[in-house]
Every structure is written in C-alpha cells, then in structure tokens.
Amino acid sequence: MPREVLEYLRPVNGIIVDACLGGGGHARSIIEALVASDEGRRNRDSPAGRERPPAHDGGGQGRGRRSFGLLGIDRDPEAVASAQRQLGDFDYVEIVHANYTDLPALVRELGFAPVTGVLFDFGASLHQLLSGPRGFAIDADGPIDMRFDQTADVPSARDLIRRSSERTLRDWFRTYGEEPMSGRVARVIYERRREMETTGDLVRAVRDAVPARFARKALARVFQALRIVTNHEIENIRRGLAGALEVLVPTGRLVALSYHSLEDKEVKQLLRAGRTVGKLRVLTPKPILPGAVEVARNFRARSARLRAAEVIS
C-alpha cells in the first residue's frame, strides 16, 4: 500500500524510521518524498538555495547528529543487503542490521533527531515466505529454521519443537495460528519431534493430522504459529510500537501495516491506549484496506491492514 503509507506517514521533514525495511521498497518512496518536499521548501524560501542541508550537522554522539533522512532497520541480513543495493544511490539513508525493539537506542546512538515518522511493515516478506533454506516455505523443503536472523544465537523452530511439550505445541497452534484442530496437529508433531529434520517432515505431519480438505489452511496456520514463536513477533511488536512512541516528536506520525489479526490487535490496542491518555490522535478509526487494483497486482496485499496515528504530546 505505498500510496496510503505516504499519505499517512507524511514524510515532509525530519527523520523517518522504516523499522521493517525489507527490500527497501517503502524506503525508496519515502526518501524520494522527503527529498522532493525539502527541495520544494528550500526553493520556495530561497530561489538560490538549491543545495540540500548537510546530513551531519554536528553536536550529536556516535556518527554525528542527523536531522534529515531515513533510518532503515531490519533483523534479516539478506533484507539488509537487498535494501543496500536498492537504496545505494540515495543520500541521507542509514541502514542497520538490528531488531526494531532497539529503536530508541539506535536513534540515540546514531544521533537521529527529530523523528517525525515511524513505519512498521510487520510479518514475513514474500522473499522469506518462498525461501526453502530459511524454513518459511510450505512448498520448498529445507531446514525447520524460521529465524528472521539466522546469524543470531537463538533457537530455531526445530529446536523449539524438540524441547516443547505436546500441550505447549497445542497452545502455540491455537493462539498464534488460530488452528481449530490444534490438538490433533500438536499430537502428531510431538510424537515425531525427534525424527523431524526438514520442513517436508513438518508438512507430512500436519497432513497426516487433519483431513485432506483442511490441510492447506492448517499448514499455513502451523507455519505462521511456529514463525511467530521462533521470532517472538508479538512481544517484539509491543516493544517496537512503544519504542516508536518514545522517539516520535509532537505531530510525528506512526504508521503500521499488519497482515493477520494478532498483529492488527496489538496496533489497535496501542493506538486506543494512546488516544485514551491524550498521547495520540488516531487517524484511522477503521483500518485502511488495499484497493482492488493492488490486490489484483499483489495477491498477498489482500490481508494488509493499515493503521496510523499522530503524536499530540
């Protein structure tokens, strides 16, 4: 939803943080809008002043204080490398391999201020979902990994399956996958957990646990649940959203794209709480949905939900 993201993010000044950088698609349109708005403003204020302001204006810590540009964050090294290729021709872009839960610390360390907008694009990218070696793909056999950051010293999905009880597996599939046959699926996976090596083994276990007509949806739900648990996605969303509110200045914008109900619920609750205490002005009383043209062009966009708010104080 690139048009809607720009409409609600309103990148006209200051620092924008793309907290889920991915391949850099949103970031490219944001930095183009930032540069265009800044050049237009400078030309209106001073016809001769066509040079851009310096990226570093001194006085900050780390790499120097920055007051204009984009900070891109992603915990996936492959996404960071892709974004660097995508955005390498732009000035005023800083890309870091990190978790967006560290957003406030990164802003302080890199000297970015003021933060006037933060974008979250939650969930897994299409590249990740189709990657067999990453373990996200149902149709491509590979290790049961599912970590967004495979360089991190944290358990893979296979590790978690092998050390978990049947009850824990059932709770994961029910809570994070909303799988109606979570008990049956958990039982089969638990029984085979020691022999389970690849996503093909996991697929066969799920197919053996449910009627054939329900297998495809059950697989999507089970893979989603394991991915969420492996990457602590729900806890990270809460921390990331709270961190965004910590760094955004008054009139700054928060925009979040969610792709399933668990993500959207976290965003909705945070915006509601912020409005209740007078911190936020909610810009989207109901989530913004993708249009028919975009869904036809990108079928995955059908599940997207955009919510946005503006910081009051």
C-alpha angles and dihedrals in degrees: 000000000000096000094050092045091056092044094056099031091052097198099199104127146002127017125336119197117208097197096184100040100172111166092341101255097132091038092057093054091044096052091045089053091046093052093044093051093046094049091047092051093047092048091051092048095043122008090201095049101089098139118100120241116262116271090226118046098173130236096089134102130249109013096359132277116296123198101174133044144043132300112203121197130187133156093207111089091204091055091048091052091048092049091049089056091046096047102030093110094058128091122216095037122125117187121192134182101229146110116270088229084077092056098120092047092048092050090052095043094049094041098238116166144194100021103203099170141020125193125196120190101183131200132033124320123240089249090057094045092054096045114108096189090055093055097233097107122093094196100043119068116229144124117314092245110126095170114141087211110042090181091064119101094235132116119277122226089262090054090051093048092051095049098042131093123238089251092053091050090049091051092050094051092046097044104035100026099032086220112171093205094047093133095055093045093047092050095055094043091048092051091051098036096111094053096041111112110146139034086252088064090049092049092051091050093053093045090052091051101053137041112274094246090060098041099096095052092042090053092051091050095047093048090048092050094049091047092051093049094044092053098035087234101167094047089046092051090055092048093043094051091047090050091052091056089049093059103033116102123221110291088022116138131232116199124180131185115200129186105193137029096260092058093043091050091057092051093045092051093049093049091047092050091047091051092048093056093042095251099114141037106211111224097187113050085180125026117268112241128206117261125247093255093056093046090051090051095042114021093190088064090070092088096046119122121187122202126176141181140179124227113242100183 
